[in-house]
């Protein structure tokens, strides 16, 4: 995966994401693991490593500067997106990766131990049934079906004053109009993802006071 280092470095710079040599190496090692495990574990429909770099890793890096501070949980983490890139970028930040699929969480354990990422905790449970010891400052998701489902399923994990971060393509006006009572849109970040022509947004939500 070393051939992708220049592209990774260039894309990060375009997004004002500062990558150390070590972080570049960890992201490329993650890409190699993702590629190796993908066929057996069905982590992604994308099979080409170059496309994985663009559509998974660089896409995940686009939210690095927008996900607040404090303990974060990636719900429906799947193959670790955006949780693994976020954990690599913020090695002091506790990040939990939650997924109900046993194969995918086995992959996430492997990534966390191989890289290694001591700030990562992997949990194999359904979103609705997972009760954390301490609530999280942030709940992030890239692959959840709808914002309404994300909020309804994971609000019990959010600390007072915490934030939801929903990664979306086009701005989903219908989903935003169907938000549960007591939840409001705090900010919408239009993301610029190098190499991606499609619209990308990060929607930041909080509890209405």
C-alpha angles and dihedrals in degrees: 000000000000090000088070096057095095092050092048092049093047094048092048091052091051089056094045090247112145111217122190119212089255093051091049090051092048092050091050091047089051089051090051091051091046091052093046096048097037100087094051098036100035094226093160141002087231111094102176114090093214090055090046089055092051102038101034113023102031089040090053092048089058090077098045094104096045107053100088124224138290131050112343133194124204105208118205087011095173106175091002103278121180093350100071096048089046091050091050091050094045105037093170094052118093108234126184121201112206125191134149094213110096095203092053094048090050087056091048091051088052093051094046092051097041101049086030113235109176091177092064126094119188120207125188102203142105115270093239095052102043112103111186122212088234126021119246130249089219140023115199131183135176102175107034115131098237138353089241091056092045093053095041093049099044109027090102088065096054120101120225107280091018127140138228117218115197118187111212141164113223114014102273101220092173092054092048092051089053097054116139117260111271095033122099138181107252099179141351117212115199103212125216107209114186111237093015118107094181122093116264127189138178112209115203116201135180140176114279111245 
